[in-house]
Amino acid sequence: MSVIISAKAPSIKITSKEHFWVSGLKRAFELSALVPLYVYVLNNIDNIKRNADLEFTIGSSTIVYQINKNDEIQLITGWVGQRKGNSKKKFK
């Protein structure tokens, strides 16, 4: 008999602008940053500015996103690698 584990997932919704998918196809960037971004937002939701473009990078890929008034993550664009110079938030 196998063990069944059940858990309730946190309820932060992720949506995207059309540009996120178009730029993703053109730039062929990976989605590996989505899980760390979700965890970062979940753990810091009270301290993140609303309706402002924010940058999140894991080094191999970068995502620009916003947190809207409903505390949802809205993906705006992304690219392979990180911006040269300072990024607004780097996941460690």
Secondary structure by P-SEA (a helix, b strand, c coil): cbbbbbbbcbbbbbbbcaaaaaaaaaacccccaaaaaaaaaaaccccccccbbbbbbcccbbbbbbbccccbbbbccccccccccccccccc
